[in-house]
Amino acid sequence: MIKYGWYALFIAMVGDVLLSLVFPWFYTGLLFLLGIPALYKHYHSVSGALTYTMILFIVVFAVGVCVLTCFFSVNESKDIVTTASKIHYNEIRWF
């Protein structure tokens, strides 16, 4: 996983725009999460505290925006506001 983690992270960062057009955001979030072991191995020797902070931010972003947003979709008609559309809007707004 550590060997291929860099590839997953690279695909997630560079292909973020392209993947969001082709696939749901769910896959991008998984690629961010798969890149964490490579980040940990590379940066833990530099600073443990900053590495954990960076990993925490990546996990919060990947799960909060990329994964949870795909489960709560926006309505096709904007006239009807549901709980799912409110959750979707707030996730996007706060990230």
N, C-alpha and C positions, 0 to 999 in steps of 0.2 A: 504494500500500500504506500509506503514511503517513496519508493522509486517512481510510481505512477501518480503520486499526489501532485507533483509539480505540473504534470500534463493536465490533470483535472482542474487545477487552479488557473492555469493559462487559458484553457478552454472557457472556463467560467468568466474570467475577466474580459478577454478579447471578444468572445462570442456572445456577450451579454445582450447586445442589441439584436444580433442575428438570431440567437436562440429564442428570444422573447417573441420574435415574429413568427417563427416556425413552430416552436413547442411552447407549452405553458411555462410559467415561471418556476414550476416545481422542479424541473430538471436543472435549471441554473442553480437553485438552492442546494441540490444534492451535489453538484460539482464543487461548489464552495466548501461544503462539508467534507468532501473527499480530499480536498487539498490541505486540510488542517494538519495531518501527521507530517507532511513534508515541511510545512512552516514551523512546526514545533521542533523538528530535528535540526533545522537549519539555524533558527534564531534563539533557541533555548540557551546555547552556550554564550550568546552575546548578553542577553538580559532575560532572566527568568520571569520577572514581574511584568516587563513590557510584552513578552511573548504571551503570557496568560491573558493580559489585557487585550491584545490584538485578537487572540483566538476567541475571547468572549464577545468582542464586537462583531467578528465574522459570524459566529454562531447566532447571535441575536438578529443580525441582518438576514442571514440565510433562512432561518426559521421564520422570523417575523414577516419579512417581505416576500421572499421567494416561495416559501412553502405554504404558509397560512393564507396568503392572498388568493391562491388558486382554488382553495376550498370555499371561499366566500365570494361569489361572483356578483357583479353588478347587474341589475335588471336591464332588460332590453329597452323597456320604456322607463324613462326617468320619472314618470308621474307617480308610480307606486314605490314607496320607500319601505324596504323590509329591513329586518335586523341584519341579515347577511350583507346587504348593500351598505349599511352603516358601518359594519365591521370592516368591510373591504375598503371603504373610503378612509376610515381612520388609520388603518394600517399603512396605506400609501401616504397619507398626510404626515404621519409622525416619523416616517423614515425618509 
